[in-house]
Amino acid sequence: MTRPRLSTLAAACATALATALIGPVTSAHATTAAHYSGTLTDGATWIADTPDHWNGTLLLFSHGFGPTTAADTPSPAVAQALLAAGYALAGSSYDPNGSMWALDSAERDQFAALTAFRREVGTPTRVISVGQSMGGLVNAEIARDGAGRVDGALGLCGLVAGGVDLDNYQLDAEYTLATFFDPADADALVNLGSQADGGALADRLTKAVEAAQQTPAGRARIALAAAYLNLADWAPGQQPPARRDFAGQEQQQYAWLAQGLLGFIVPARWSVEQSAGGNTSWNKGVDYSGLLRGSAHLKQVEALYRDAGLDLRADLNRLTRGADITADPVAVARLKRTSTAGQGLAVPLLDIHTTADQLVPVEQESAFAGRVRAAGDSSLLRQAYVARQSHCNFTTAEVVAGLHAVEHRLDTGHWGDSASAAQLQHSADELGLDGAAFTDYRPGRLTGAR
């Protein structure tokens, strides 16, 4: 597929975001003793790498949104550490004939890759599913459905709230930006004709945001859209703003938007719609005042509106009155069926998330935990957080420490304090690799969930 044209800065940022989402493709590593590959019945491919001295544990890796190319590790550095420690690695491409939002086939293809590994390589003594970004959603589905096939799971920056919530809160933010800064596009946010159409829309929205940032009123309204997007207020290369530095928070949210974020998430909507067969998001009947009241950024938005001399209530009423986008119910039902997790867990799952994730907001973990709790499976779930900016921005030590916590749960039958921030930090430090920044943290509520 041809990616949409962006500005030089936005294109560079979008490329970096795509790499974070997908994870580099793995075909060979310095410590690999053997490499395997094959083709599954639906045309998807699978790969595996084994070390010289296999410890019997297989890590089944689910890659994120992007080209449907087989991968079996989050990064080359992680692969090197895991292979050196004796782990085998495997993963599939998902169905290459469909959308990059490959949830229709991903879980099935991962289980098929596991079967192929058993046939071609051998039977593991233990299987731990690992998933990153969109693959974190696949991983959560595997943790729900994989009893007897996998033993435990480790999620990395997972999109665990699912596709419907993702599309809806992104629509809320895009609708807000278009209403105030680009009204000509307010009726063109869904049912995208192509990825290129999405890219062109993203380019127009980005330019509108850049112009709006020049005035206090524009900055207040950017903060409002950022609140609906659950957008982190800590940008790369900067220190986290103080709790009441509302202007500084908006400046860093703007940095995310101006540096390519819209250039990634808007065209990605086309892939979701392509997978589901229609528009999967809606805002008709949404109370935008009520949505804002549930946001962790409420005080920031109120302060910036007050400083700009704007009437926040009038803007919220305008958004609510104009909200008339409806979804295709068949497409929504399909997306719910293929792209939702948290209805239960069959095996222990540890999710790890950065606290300032611009693509998959950390608040997704709150929505997921609530669903797991409602299913009565909270004892199987643990969530841990890393104090760092950017999507999937983990050190090798953090990933390996998370894996060891899952292994502790499988070895002992209980989590104990193995998934606490203090113990994960200690475990990561003992590895002597590249450091860690685990922190005690509790994310707020996900804004925009219907």
C-alpha angles and dihedrals in degrees: 000000000000114000116226119260113259134175114280093258094045092047092053090049093047090052090052091048092051091052090052092050098047104032118221116293113256121216104142138001135194092250097042114123094186137006124206133187139171148152126262126218095265093051096261116135129226133200136189137186126199130192129231091259111029115204091205097254119118121200111208106204125204112199126213137249115313140069112358096245122141116259131171104186141040093236142347091255092053090046091053093050094046096046090047088053091053103259123140119222132210140164144151137233095231119229108331093199097065141054125312083243085075100172091125090073109011100095092042092049092049091054089046090052088053090052090049091051091053090050098044103031112017145270114299120221089220136014122203118186116219124189136180129203108320083005087059087065090049088048092053090051089051089050088053098045105025104087108144092015103060129025103203143347141227119200123199119198087329125193086227099153087071138230100294095055090043093054093045100052091043089051090051091055095043091047090052093049092047094046094055104027110019109025093165088070098044091102095042102064098104137036089047115196096217143342087264090057088052090050093051091049090050090051092053093047091048092051090048091052091049090054093045092053089070094073134053090236091052092049091051091053092046087055089052092053090045090054091056089047091053084232118182117240096214114086131191118280093018138096117248110268120246118267094255098033091107095165090051091049091053091047091057093044088052089052090059092049096045095046099062109289094122088045088064107036099043097055089042088065088068090059091052092048090047091053095046096041097239147009112328102184135070142174103184106129094014115141104218092191090056091047092054093049088062094051125104086220096060096109091047092053093046092050095048092047090050092049091048093049091238127146105239093188091055092051092048091049090050091053092047094048093049097046104112106135113129129192132228102255093209091053091047091051091050093049091049090051097048103028110040129093137174098071085120144320128241097183135028114281130193116193120197121193137174112240094230104044111159097190105038104025116223087236087077086077090062092054091047094047090051092055093047089049091051088052090054095243103111092121089068095051129078126171127199133184138214120207099230142106127249138041117296090350097157130147120234089248092057092052094047092046089053090051091052090052090055089048090051089054091050094045097048105026092236138071098224106173093318092113097043118116092244095051094043089050091049091048092049093047091051090058090067092216125118105322134255141234107201112166140182104255141153118199122221127242119296108252117219101029107142 
